[in-house]
Amino acid sequence: MEITYWNKKIETIGKDALKKLQLEKLRKTVDSALKTRFYKTRLRKAGINSGKDIKSLADLEKIPFTTKDDLRECYTDGLLSVKLDEVVRLHTSSGTTGIPTVIYHTRHDLDSWTELVARSIVATGASKKDIFQNMMTYGLFTGGLGLHYGAEKVGMTVIPVGGGNTKRQMQLMKDFKTTVVHITPSYMLHIYSKLEECGFGLADFNLKKAYMGAEPYSENTRKKIEKLFNIDAYNSYGLSEMNGPGVAFECVYKTGMHTWEDAYILEIVDPKSGKAIGEEKEGEIVFTTLDRKATPLLRYRTRDLAFVYKGLCKCKRTHRRLSRITGRTDDMLIVNGVNVFPSQIEEVIMRIPEVGNNYQVQLEKEGALDKLIVKVEIYSKMFKGDLKELDTLKEKIKTELKASIIINPVMELHEPGSLPVFEGKAKRVVDLRQKI
């Protein structure tokens, strides 16, 4: 398997050299953070008045965590460390409180972000010979623009179509021989389910790779997409607080996402205690930016759960590899006292051959108890045979789910196209308990 690099020197940097670089950048980041209203107070309370107070990377633990609530309280410019005339772009993300988080970018910040995305793209074996169709939403959401500029940096031919309009997406893929797409896994599955209806077949396309992100999904979903389209699908990870896509990305070996540690300090901590935990132990991801001037963030709690793989990847990149995101500390469902992650449900149902491309989890109240309803679309041929087979399939899914999540779910089998379709980020969980 051919290994390609965008910047081999930094991607294969030695561990000692990387730590030295991180320490230099951390000190500069702390100095930058002290220019913001928020960190000026927060850091001085912690006894940090200058980047020089950071003697080693171990001193990072002296810095308090930053949370999404902190970002909301700083709206609009409490975390801005440069003059506004140095800012060339801002992105915001909405939240349940209605107060968005805002991240400002200087020209340097955007250039740095673009470099990371270019590095990520080339790690998958893509090059300027590829045709890149970007099906992610453009605008305040970082997904579309992030990959767009990185792909252009690599020299790929970029089709900035954005999300939605499935038939048009297919027509563009056919007409311009698209080889790489950036897409949510749920929309990728939706495209497959609409091929025949829209008058297309797989033979019409030249697709080779898909970069998937923006929503949680299981390894079984990735394998299903790869099998359906006969392509390679790559996990990517990013969040708007850390720029967006390009924070971590899989290489051609697909054995974890390389986190670009010259741009971010990665910590994995226990979600409850906040204490660091060892490699290959699941915990909450915490990031510190190292190469962003306008909005430096120190020890930002992402709420995403993952672990770090041990050892070096076969591609020889030295940056540590994150596992796929296994869940979030704030999307965990508590059902009759049992903790359940939606990703656990997806992991089970997507390995069952009869299950189609769409599903939804609904939570309701039944008296004083919670009721978990799992709705799945199954292939239409299942409704044309012996209906007893439907009951057998329902019990099979129900049994496998109960073995995984302990909860005994109510199963509903639906015909293809009957559940809601989301052309952007899928809304897999509908919680009606608070509305009753």
MIVO-585014 format. One line per field, with one value per residue (C-alpha): residue number from 0; residue in one letter; x, y, z. Coordinates in steps of 0.2 Angstrom, whole numbers, plus 5000, padded with zeros to 4 digits. Layout:
N
i = c(NUM, ...)
aa = c(A, ...)
x = c(X, ...)
y = c(Y, ...)
z = c(Z, ...)
This chain:
436
i = c(0, 1, 2, 3, 4, 5, 6, 7, 8, 9, 10, 11, 12, 13, 14, 15, 16, 17, 18, 19, 20, 21, 22, 23, 24, 25, 26, 27, 28, 29, 30, 31, 32, 33, 34, 35, 36, 37, 38, 39, 40, 41, 42, 43, 44, 45, 46, 47, 48, 49, 50, 51, 52, 53, 54, 55, 56, 57, 58, 59, 60, 61, 62, 63, 64, 65, 66, 67, 68, 69, 70, 71, 72, 73, 74, 75, 76, 77, 78, 79, 80, 81, 82, 83, 84, 85, 86, 87, 88, 89, 90, 91, 92, 93, 94, 95, 96, 97, 98, 99, 100, 101, 102, 103, 104, 105, 106, 107, 108, 109, 110, 111, 112, 113, 114, 115, 116, 117, 118, 119, 120, 121, 122, 123, 124, 125, 126, 127, 128, 129, 130, 131, 132, 133, 134, 135, 136, 137, 138, 139, 140, 141, 142, 143, 144, 145, 146, 147, 148, 149, 150, 151, 152, 153, 154, 155, 156, 157, 158, 159, 160, 161, 162, 163, 164, 165, 166, 167, 168, 169, 170, 171, 172, 173, 174, 175, 176, 177, 178, 179, 180, 181, 182, 183, 184, 185, 186, 187, 188, 189, 190, 191, 192, 193, 194, 195, 196, 197, 198, 199, 200, 201, 202, 203, 204, 205, 206, 207, 208, 209, 210, 211, 212, 213, 214, 215, 216, 217, 218, 219, 220, 221, 222, 223, 224, 225, 226, 227, 228, 229, 230, 231, 232, 233, 234, 235, 236, 237, 238, 239, 240, 241, 242, 243, 244, 245, 246, 247, 248, 249, 250, 251, 252, 253, 254, 255, 256, 257, 258, 259, 260, 261, 262, 263, 264, 265, 266, 267, 268, 269, 270, 271, 272, 273, 274, 275, 276, 277, 278, 279, 280, 281, 282, 283, 284, 285, 286, 287, 288, 289, 290, 291, 292, 293, 294, 295, 296, 297, 298, 299, 300, 301, 302, 303, 304, 305, 306, 307, 308, 309, 310, 311, 312, 313, 314, 315, 316, 317, 318, 319, 320, 321, 322, 323, 324, 325, 326, 327, 328, 329, 330, 331, 332, 333, 334, 335, 336, 337, 338, 339, 340, 341, 342, 343, 344, 345, 346, 347, 348, 349, 350, 351, 352, 353, 354, 355, 356, 357, 358, 359, 360, 361, 362, 363, 364, 365, 366, 367, 368, 369, 370, 371, 372, 373, 374, 375, 376, 377, 378, 379, 380, 381, 382, 383, 384, 385, 386, 387, 388, 389, 390, 391, 392, 393, 394, 395, 396, 397, 398, 399, 400, 401, 402, 403, 404, 405, 406, 407, 408, 409, 410, 411, 412, 413, 414, 415, 416, 417, 418, 419, 420, 421, 422, 423, 424, 425, 426, 427, 428, 429, 430, 431, 432, 433, 434, 435)
aa = c(M, E, I, T, Y, W, N, K, K, I, E, T, I, G, K, D, A, L, K, K, L, Q, L, E, K, L, R, K, T, V, D, S, A, L, K, T, R, F, Y, K, T, R, L, R, K, A, G, I, N, S, G, K, D, I, K, S, L, A, D, L, E, K, I, P, F, T, T, K, D, D, L, R, E, C, Y, T, D, G, L, L, S, V, K, L, D, E, V, V, R, L, H, T, S, S, G, T, T, G, I, P, T, V, I, Y, H, T, R, H, D, L, D, S, W, T, E, L, V, A, R, S, I, V, A, T, G, A, S, K, K, D, I, F, Q, N, M, M, T, Y, G, L, F, T, G, G, L, G, L, H, Y, G, A, E, K, V, G, M, T, V, I, P, V, G, G, G, N, T, K, R, Q, M, Q, L, M, K, D, F, K, T, T, V, V, H, I, T, P, S, Y, M, L, H, I, Y, S, K, L, E, E, C, G, F, G, L, A, D, F, N, L, K, K, A, Y, M, G, A, E, P, Y, S, E, N, T, R, K, K, I, E, K, L, F, N, I, D, A, Y, N, S, Y, G, L, S, E, M, N, G, P, G, V, A, F, E, C, V, Y, K, T, G, M, H, T, W, E, D, A, Y, I, L, E, I, V, D, P, K, S, G, K, A, I, G, E, E, K, E, G, E, I, V, F, T, T, L, D, R, K, A, T, P, L, L, R, Y, R, T, R, D, L, A, F, V, Y, K, G, L, C, K, C, K, R, T, H, R, R, L, S, R, I, T, G, R, T, D, D, M, L, I, V, N, G, V, N, V, F, P, S, Q, I, E, E, V, I, M, R, I, P, E, V, G, N, N, Y, Q, V, Q, L, E, K, E, G, A, L, D, K, L, I, V, K, V, E, I, Y, S, K, M, F, K, G, D, L, K, E, L, D, T, L, K, E, K, I, K, T, E, L, K, A, S, I, I, I, N, P, V, M, E, L, H, E, P, G, S, L, P, V, F, E, G, K, A, K, R, V, V, D, L, R, Q, K, I)
x = c(5000, 5007, 5010, 5010, 5013, 5009, 5023, 5033, 5045, 5031, 5020, 5035, 5043, 5052, 5043, 5055, 5056, 5037, 5036, 5049, 5038, 5022, 5030, 5036, 5019, 5010, 5020, 5015, 4997, 4996, 5003, 4990, 4976, 4981, 4976, 4958, 4946, 4941, 4958, 4966, 4956, 4956, 4975, 4980, 4969, 4979, 4995, 5000, 5004, 5015, 5019, 5036, 5027, 5024, 5040, 5035, 5021, 5016, 5012, 4997, 4988, 4989, 4977, 4958, 4947, 4937, 4920, 4906, 4897, 4913, 4912, 4894, 4897, 4911, 4899, 4903, 4921, 4927, 4939, 4946, 4964, 4968, 4961, 4945, 4953, 4965, 4950, 4945, 4932, 4921, 4911, 4897, 4889, 4871, 4868, 4853, 4853, 4851, 4867, 4880, 4899, 4910, 4927, 4937, 4950, 4965, 4973, 4986, 4973, 4964, 4980, 4985, 4968, 4970, 4987, 4980, 4966, 4978, 4988, 4973, 4967, 4984, 4985, 4971, 4980, 4970, 4979, 4977, 4971, 4955, 4938, 4931, 4913, 4909, 4891, 4893, 4884, 4893, 4891, 4893, 4894, 4913, 4912, 4909, 4922, 4935, 4937, 4934, 4950, 4960, 4955, 4960, 4976, 4980, 4975, 4959, 4945, 4932, 4913, 4906, 4888, 4884, 4870, 4854, 4846, 4850, 4847, 4858, 4872, 4871, 4871, 4886, 4895, 4891, 4895, 4911, 4917, 4918, 4931, 4930, 4915, 4914, 4897, 4888, 4886, 4867, 4866, 4878, 4866, 4851, 4860, 4861, 4843, 4838, 4849, 4836, 4822, 4833, 4838, 4856, 4867, 4884, 4891, 4887, 4900, 4919, 4919, 4934, 4933, 4922, 4927, 4913, 4910, 4898, 4888, 4891, 4892, 4898, 4911, 4897, 4890, 4907, 4909, 4891, 4895, 4911, 4902, 4887, 4898, 4914, 4924, 4936, 4927, 4938, 4934, 4937, 4936, 4934, 4924, 4920, 4929, 4945, 4942, 4932, 4937, 4955, 4959, 4961, 4960, 4963, 4977, 4976, 4977, 4962, 4968, 4963, 4963, 4980, 4978, 4989, 4999, 5009, 4993, 4984, 4988, 4978, 4972, 4961, 4953, 4941, 4924, 4920, 4937, 4945, 4961, 4972, 4970, 4981, 4982, 4968, 4957, 4941, 4939, 4934, 4944, 4952, 4961, 4972, 4975, 4993, 4992, 4977, 4980, 4962, 4953, 4966, 4957, 4966, 4961, 4944, 4932, 4924, 4912, 4917, 4922, 4937, 4953, 4971, 4979, 4996, 5010, 5015, 5004, 5011, 5011, 5026, 5017, 5021, 5006, 4995, 4979, 4962, 4949, 4932, 4921, 4911, 4899, 4897, 4896, 4881, 4871, 4871, 4853, 4847, 4833, 4825, 4842, 4852, 4865, 4863, 4873, 4864, 4880, 4877, 4861, 4868, 4882, 4869, 4856, 4869, 4876, 4860, 4858, 4840, 4841, 4840, 4848, 4838, 4833, 4827, 4827, 4811, 4809, 4792, 4785, 4773, 4766, 4781, 4793, 4803, 4799, 4813, 4806, 4818, 4812, 4821, 4818, 4820, 4821, 4805, 4806, 4804, 4786, 4781, 4785, 4779, 4774, 4780, 4797, 4794, 4790, 4806, 4817, 4809, 4813, 4830, 4834, 4826, 4836, 4853, 4849, 4844, 4860, 4870, 4861, 4852, 4836, 4821, 4816, 4800, 4804, 4795, 4799, 4796, 4796, 4810, 4807, 4794, 4806, 4811, 4826, 4840, 4851, 4862, 4866, 4854, 4842, 4843, 4835, 4818, 4816, 4797, 4799, 4801, 4785, 4773)
y = c(5000, 5017, 5029, 5048, 5063, 5081, 5087, 5071, 5081, 5086, 5071, 5059, 5071, 5062, 5061, 5072, 5085, 5085, 5088, 5102, 5110, 5108, 5117, 5131, 5133, 5131, 5146, 5157, 5151, 5155, 5173, 5175, 5168, 5181, 5195, 5189, 5195, 5177, 5169, 5185, 5182, 5163, 5160, 5173, 5165, 5149, 5158, 5159, 5177, 5173, 5159, 5158, 5151, 5135, 5126, 5109, 5101, 5094, 5111, 5110, 5102, 5119, 5127, 5124, 5116, 5127, 5121, 5125, 5135, 5146, 5149, 5154, 5166, 5174, 5178, 5188, 5193, 5187, 5175, 5186, 5189, 5200, 5216, 5214, 5221, 5206, 5194, 5188, 5175, 5169, 5153, 5150, 5134, 5134, 5126, 5120, 5137, 5147, 5156, 5151, 5148, 5159, 5156, 5170, 5166, 5177, 5174, 5164, 5153, 5149, 5145, 5133, 5125, 5122, 5114, 5102, 5097, 5095, 5084, 5074, 5072, 5066, 5054, 5044, 5043, 5056, 5069, 5083, 5070, 5068, 5076, 5081, 5083, 5092, 5087, 5096, 5111, 5128, 5143, 5145, 5126, 5122, 5106, 5112, 5126, 5117, 5102, 5114, 5124, 5109, 5100, 5116, 5117, 5099, 5104, 5093, 5099, 5104, 5104, 5114, 5108, 5108, 5097, 5091, 5089, 5071, 5068, 5083, 5076, 5060, 5069, 5079, 5063, 5055, 5070, 5075, 5058, 5062, 5051, 5058, 5064, 5073, 5067, 5062, 5043, 5044, 5054, 5042, 5028, 5039, 5041, 5023, 5020, 5033, 5027, 5017, 5030, 5044, 5033, 5029, 5014, 5012, 5009, 5027, 5033, 5034, 5035, 5029, 5037, 5045, 5056, 5054, 5064, 5076, 5063, 5047, 5031, 5013, 5003, 4992, 5007, 5011, 4993, 4993, 5009, 5003, 4987, 4995, 5008, 4997, 5012, 5016, 5026, 5036, 5042, 5061, 5071, 5089, 5101, 5120, 5125, 5117, 5124, 5110, 5095, 5091, 5089, 5070, 5059, 5041, 5037, 5023, 5009, 5015, 5010, 5026, 5044, 5053, 5068, 5082, 5085, 5100, 5110, 5102, 5095, 5080, 5073, 5059, 5062, 5053, 5062, 5063, 5067, 5076, 5066, 5059, 5041, 5029, 5024, 5012, 5017, 5026, 5044, 5062, 5071, 5087, 5098, 5114, 5124, 5127, 5136, 5148, 5167, 5174, 5162, 5151, 5138, 5129, 5112, 5112, 5098, 5091, 5079, 5067, 5049, 5040, 5032, 5033, 5018, 5011, 5010, 5017, 5016, 5007, 5023, 5029, 5045, 5048, 5058, 5048, 5040, 5042, 5029, 5032, 5043, 5030, 5043, 5059, 5063, 5074, 5063, 5048, 5042, 5036, 5024, 5018, 5020, 5012, 5022, 5019, 5028, 5029, 5022, 5006, 5004, 5008, 4995, 4981, 4985, 4989, 4972, 4964, 4960, 4963, 4981, 4995, 5012, 5022, 5020, 5031, 5029, 5036, 5038, 5040, 5038, 5024, 5028, 5031, 5021, 5025, 5016, 5014, 5012, 5007, 5010, 5002, 5002, 4984, 4979, 4979, 4961, 4956, 4963, 4952, 4935, 4925, 4938, 4927, 4931, 4949, 4943, 4932, 4947, 4958, 4946, 4944, 4962, 4965, 4950, 4957, 4974, 4969, 4959, 4975, 4988, 4978, 4988, 4978, 4989, 4990, 4986, 4993, 4987, 5000, 4999, 5009, 5028, 5028, 5036, 5054, 5058, 5071, 5077, 5085, 5079, 5065, 5067, 5049, 5051, 5059, 5061, 5064, 5061, 5079, 5084, 5073)
z = c(5000, 4995, 5009, 5004, 5014, 5013, 5025, 5029, 5041, 5053, 5051, 5056, 5068, 5083, 5099, 5109, 5095, 5095, 5114, 5112, 5099, 5109, 5124, 5113, 5105, 5122, 5130, 5115, 5116, 5135, 5131, 5118, 5130, 5143, 5131, 5132, 5145, 5150, 5152, 5159, 5175, 5174, 5172, 5185, 5198, 5194, 5196, 5178, 5172, 5157, 5146, 5155, 5170, 5159, 5163, 5155, 5147, 5164, 5169, 5158, 5172, 5182, 5169, 5173, 5160, 5147, 5144, 5131, 5144, 5146, 5128, 5129, 5143, 5133, 5118, 5108, 5111, 5128, 5120, 5106, 5108, 5093, 5087, 5077, 5061, 5061, 5060, 5043, 5047, 5062, 5064, 5077, 5083, 5091, 5107, 5118, 5127, 5111, 5115, 5101, 5103, 5092, 5086, 5077, 5064, 5058, 5041, 5050, 5058, 5042, 5033, 5047, 5047, 5028, 5030, 5042, 5031, 5016, 5027, 5031, 5013, 5007, 5021, 5013, 4997, 4988, 4976, 4964, 4951, 4961, 4959, 4976, 4978, 4995, 5001, 5018, 5022, 5019, 5030, 5049, 5050, 5048, 5039, 5021, 5021, 5031, 5018, 5004, 5006, 5011, 4995, 4985, 4993, 4988, 4970, 4969, 4957, 4970, 4967, 4981, 4980, 4998, 5006, 4999, 4982, 4980, 4962, 4957, 4968, 4958, 4941, 4946, 4952, 4935, 4924, 4932, 4937, 4956, 4965, 4982, 4993, 5010, 5017, 5033, 5034, 5035, 5019, 5010, 5015, 5009, 4992, 4989, 4994, 4980, 4966, 4956, 4960, 4953, 4937, 4942, 4945, 4953, 4936, 4932, 4945, 4947, 4966, 4976, 4993, 5006, 5020, 5033, 5049, 5058, 5067, 5077, 5067, 5070, 5062, 5055, 5046, 5038, 5032, 5025, 5015, 5009, 5003, 4995, 4985, 4984, 4990, 5005, 5018, 5031, 5048, 5051, 5067, 5071, 5080, 5078, 5094, 5087, 5069, 5062, 5051, 5051, 5069, 5067, 5051, 5046, 5034, 5021, 5035, 5044, 5061, 5071, 5067, 5067, 5079, 5072, 5088, 5082, 5082, 5097, 5114, 5116, 5133, 5138, 5155, 5166, 5163, 5182, 5190, 5176, 5179, 5165, 5161, 5151, 5133, 5127, 5141, 5136, 5142, 5137, 5124, 5130, 5117, 5119, 5103, 5098, 5082, 5083, 5086, 5087, 5099, 5109, 5119, 5134, 5139, 5131, 5136, 5121, 5129, 5116, 5122, 5114, 5118, 5111, 5102, 5108, 5096, 5079, 5064, 5049, 5039, 5051, 5056, 5074, 5079, 5091, 5085, 5092, 5091, 5083, 5094, 5105, 5112, 5121, 5140, 5136, 5123, 5135, 5137, 5154, 5152, 5168, 5177, 5163, 5153, 5134, 5120, 5103, 5095, 5105, 5096, 5079, 5082, 5084, 5070, 5057, 5057, 5054, 5035, 5033, 5041, 5028, 5028, 5041, 5059, 5073, 5092, 5101, 5120, 5128, 5145, 5149, 5166, 5178, 5167, 5151, 5135, 5122, 5104, 5090, 5073, 5058, 5040, 5032, 5014, 5005, 5000, 5018, 5017, 5002, 5010, 5025, 5038, 5051, 5045, 5051, 5068, 5069, 5063, 5075, 5090, 5083, 5083, 5100, 5108, 5101, 5107, 5124, 5125, 5121, 5131, 5144, 5140, 5133, 5118, 5108, 5090, 5075, 5057, 5043, 5024, 5015, 5015, 5029, 5042, 5042, 5030, 5035, 5021, 5034, 5051, 5055, 5070, 5076, 5094, 5098, 5116, 5120, 5139, 5143, 5133, 5142)
